[in-house]
Amino acid sequence: MADSPDIDALEASVKREQRKLKALQDVGAALGSTLDLQELLTLVVDRISEAMEADRSTLYILDEDTNELWSKVAQGERWLEIRLKVGDGLAGTVALTGKTLNIKDAYQDPRFDADWDRRSGYRTRSTVCVPMKNHHGRIIGVVQCLNKSGDGYFTVEDEALLGALASQAAVSIENSKLFLSMIGKNIELLEAQEKLQQKVRELDVLFEIAQVSASAQELDELLEGVLA
C-alpha cells in the first residue's frame, strides 16, 4: 500500500496537470475570440495572470523595425504604451537571449529596471519572464508575470506553464499580425484601384476634349473651303 506522502505527491501532480489544462483551455478560448491585437493582449494577460496566480502580467510584442518590445497596460481608465529596447531590463534580456528568467526578488537583480515602479507606485517582487516564439523558433515577444499571490515566488512548474501559454499565444499573435497585414494589403489594393479608376476617368475627359477640339478644327477647315 502506498505511503501517504506518495499519495499526496500524486494528488499534487494531478492538480498541477489539471491547472495547466484549464489554463491552456482558457487562454485558447480567449485567443480564438478575436483578431484585434489590443483586445487580444487584454484577454490574454487577464487569463495568464489568473492561471499563474500572478498579480499582473504583460505581453510584449517585438517590433523588429525598431528592435523594441512594446505593449499596452491599463493605468486607471487610460491605456499606456510601454516600449523598451531589446536587451534592456528583464523582459528585454529575455528577448535578447531567448532564455527564461525566474527571479524571487527583482530588486536583487542588476538587470531589473525599477523606473516603472517609481513612476507607477507599484512594487515588483517576484517575476518570471519567458520568450514567445513562432513556429520557426524566432522570438516575437515576451510574456512576463509579476508578484506571485501570497507573497510567494514562481516555481519551475510555473515556468513550464507560462512557456506553454506563451507558445499558444504566439500562434494567435502571428495570425493576428497576418490578418492585419492582409487587411493592409487589401486597403492598398483598393486605393491603387481607386487611383487607377480616377486616371481612367481623367483620360476619358481628355479624350472627349480632344475629340471636340478635332471636330471644331475640321468644321473651321470646312467653312474656309466653302468661303474660299
ZIVENSUL-V945678 format. One record per residue. N is the residue number from 1. RES is the residue in one letter. D_LAST is the distance of its C-alpha to the last C-alpha in Angstrom with 1 decimal. Layout:
BEGIN
n=N res=RES d_last=D_LAST
n=N res=RES d_last=D_LAST
END
This chain:
BEGIN
n=1 res=M d_last=129.3
n=2 res=A d_last=126.6
n=3 res=D d_last=127.5
n=4 res=S d_last=126.0
n=5 res=P d_last=124.1
n=6 res=D d_last=122.4
n=7 res=I d_last=121.5
n=8 res=D d_last=120.1
n=9 res=A d_last=118.0
n=10 res=L d_last=116.7
n=11 res=E d_last=115.8
n=12 res=A d_last=114.1
n=13 res=S d_last=112.1
n=14 res=V d_last=111.1
n=15 res=K d_last=110.0
n=16 res=R d_last=107.9
n=17 res=E d_last=106.1
n=18 res=Q d_last=105.6
n=19 res=R d_last=104.1
n=20 res=K d_last=101.8
n=21 res=L d_last=100.7
n=22 res=K d_last=100.0
n=23 res=A d_last=98.1
n=24 res=L d_last=95.9
n=25 res=Q d_last=95.3
n=26 res=D d_last=94.5
n=27 res=V d_last=92.1
n=28 res=G d_last=90.5
n=29 res=A d_last=89.9
n=30 res=A d_last=88.4
n=31 res=L d_last=86.2
n=32 res=G d_last=84.9
n=33 res=S d_last=84.1
n=34 res=T d_last=80.9
n=35 res=L d_last=78.3
n=36 res=D d_last=77.7
n=37 res=L d_last=79.0
n=38 res=Q d_last=80.5
n=39 res=E d_last=82.1
n=40 res=L d_last=83.4
n=41 res=L d_last=85.0
n=42 res=T d_last=86.7
n=43 res=L d_last=88.1
n=44 res=V d_last=89.3
n=45 res=V d_last=91.2
n=46 res=D d_last=92.9
n=47 res=R d_last=94.1
n=48 res=I d_last=95.1
n=49 res=S d_last=97.1
n=50 res=E d_last=98.9
n=51 res=A d_last=99.7
n=52 res=M d_last=100.8
n=53 res=E d_last=102.8
n=54 res=A d_last=100.9
n=55 res=D d_last=100.2
n=56 res=R d_last=96.6
n=57 res=S d_last=94.2
n=58 res=T d_last=90.9
n=59 res=L d_last=88.5
n=60 res=Y d_last=86.4
n=61 res=I d_last=83.1
n=62 res=L d_last=82.3
n=63 res=D d_last=78.9
n=64 res=E d_last=78.2
n=65 res=D d_last=75.3
n=66 res=T d_last=77.6
n=67 res=N d_last=80.9
n=68 res=E d_last=82.3
n=69 res=L d_last=84.2
n=70 res=W d_last=82.9
n=71 res=S d_last=84.1
n=72 res=K d_last=84.2
n=73 res=V d_last=87.4
n=74 res=A d_last=88.2
n=75 res=Q d_last=89.4
n=76 res=G d_last=90.2
n=77 res=E d_last=87.1
n=78 res=R d_last=84.8
n=79 res=W d_last=83.8
n=80 res=L d_last=84.2
n=81 res=E d_last=82.6
n=82 res=I d_last=85.0
n=83 res=R d_last=83.8
n=84 res=L d_last=86.1
n=85 res=K d_last=85.6
n=86 res=V d_last=86.9
n=87 res=G d_last=90.3
n=88 res=D d_last=91.0
n=89 res=G d_last=93.8
n=90 res=L d_last=95.4
n=91 res=A d_last=92.4
n=92 res=G d_last=90.4
n=93 res=T d_last=93.3
n=94 res=V d_last=93.3
n=95 res=A d_last=89.5
n=96 res=L d_last=90.1
n=97 res=T d_last=93.2
n=98 res=G d_last=92.7
n=99 res=K d_last=96.4
n=100 res=T d_last=98.0
n=101 res=L d_last=99.8
n=102 res=N d_last=102.7
n=103 res=I d_last=104.2
n=104 res=K d_last=107.1
n=105 res=D d_last=106.5
n=106 res=A d_last=103.0
n=107 res=Y d_last=104.2
n=108 res=Q d_last=106.5
n=109 res=D d_last=103.5
n=110 res=P d_last=101.8
n=111 res=R d_last=98.4
n=112 res=F d_last=98.4
n=113 res=D d_last=96.0
n=114 res=A d_last=97.6
n=115 res=D d_last=94.6
n=116 res=W d_last=93.5
n=117 res=D d_last=97.0
n=118 res=R d_last=97.1
n=119 res=R d_last=93.9
n=120 res=S d_last=94.5
n=121 res=G d_last=98.3
n=122 res=Y d_last=98.9
n=123 res=R d_last=101.8
n=124 res=T d_last=101.2
n=125 res=R d_last=104.4
n=126 res=S d_last=104.2
n=127 res=T d_last=100.9
n=128 res=V d_last=99.7
n=129 res=C d_last=96.3
n=130 res=V d_last=94.9
n=131 res=P d_last=91.7
n=132 res=M d_last=89.2
n=133 res=K d_last=87.8
n=134 res=N d_last=85.2
n=135 res=H d_last=85.8
n=136 res=H d_last=85.0
n=137 res=G d_last=87.8
n=138 res=R d_last=85.4
n=139 res=I d_last=86.4
n=140 res=I d_last=83.9
n=141 res=G d_last=86.1
n=142 res=V d_last=89.6
n=143 res=V d_last=91.8
n=144 res=Q d_last=94.4
n=145 res=C d_last=97.2
n=146 res=L d_last=99.2
n=147 res=N d_last=102.8
n=148 res=K d_last=104.7
n=149 res=S d_last=106.3
n=150 res=G d_last=109.8
n=151 res=D d_last=109.4
n=152 res=G d_last=109.7
n=153 res=Y d_last=107.7
n=154 res=F d_last=105.6
n=155 res=T d_last=107.4
n=156 res=V d_last=106.5
n=157 res=E d_last=105.9
n=158 res=D d_last=103.4
n=159 res=E d_last=101.6
n=160 res=A d_last=101.3
n=161 res=L d_last=100.1
n=162 res=L d_last=97.5
n=163 res=G d_last=96.3
n=164 res=A d_last=95.9
n=165 res=L d_last=94.0
n=166 res=A d_last=91.7
n=167 res=S d_last=90.9
n=168 res=Q d_last=90.1
n=169 res=A d_last=87.9
n=170 res=A d_last=86.0
n=171 res=V d_last=84.7
n=172 res=S d_last=83.3
n=173 res=I d_last=81.9
n=174 res=E d_last=80.0
n=175 res=N d_last=78.7
n=176 res=S d_last=77.6
n=177 res=K d_last=75.8
n=178 res=L d_last=74.2
n=179 res=F d_last=73.1
n=180 res=L d_last=71.6
n=181 res=S d_last=69.9
n=182 res=M d_last=68.4
n=183 res=I d_last=67.2
n=184 res=G d_last=65.7
n=185 res=K d_last=63.8
n=186 res=N d_last=62.6
n=187 res=I d_last=61.4
n=188 res=E d_last=59.6
n=189 res=L d_last=58.0
n=190 res=L d_last=56.9
n=191 res=E d_last=55.4
n=192 res=A d_last=53.6
n=193 res=Q d_last=52.2
n=194 res=E d_last=51.1
n=195 res=K d_last=49.3
n=196 res=L d_last=47.6
n=197 res=Q d_last=46.5
n=198 res=Q d_last=45.1
n=199 res=K d_last=43.1
n=200 res=V d_last=41.8
n=201 res=R d_last=40.8
n=202 res=E d_last=39.0
n=203 res=L d_last=37.1
n=204 res=D d_last=36.1
n=205 res=V d_last=34.7
n=206 res=L d_last=32.8
n=207 res=F d_last=31.5
n=208 res=E d_last=30.3
n=209 res=I d_last=28.5
n=210 res=A d_last=26.9
n=211 res=Q d_last=25.7
n=212 res=V d_last=24.3
n=213 res=S d_last=22.5
n=214 res=A d_last=21.1
n=215 res=S d_last=20.0
n=216 res=A d_last=18.3
n=217 res=Q d_last=16.5
n=218 res=E d_last=15.4
n=219 res=L d_last=14.2
n=220 res=D d_last=12.1
n=221 res=E d_last=10.5
n=222 res=L d_last=10.0
n=223 res=L d_last=8.4
n=224 res=E d_last=5.9
n=225 res=G d_last=5.2
n=226 res=V d_last=5.6
n=227 res=L d_last=3.8
n=228 res=A d_last=0.0
END
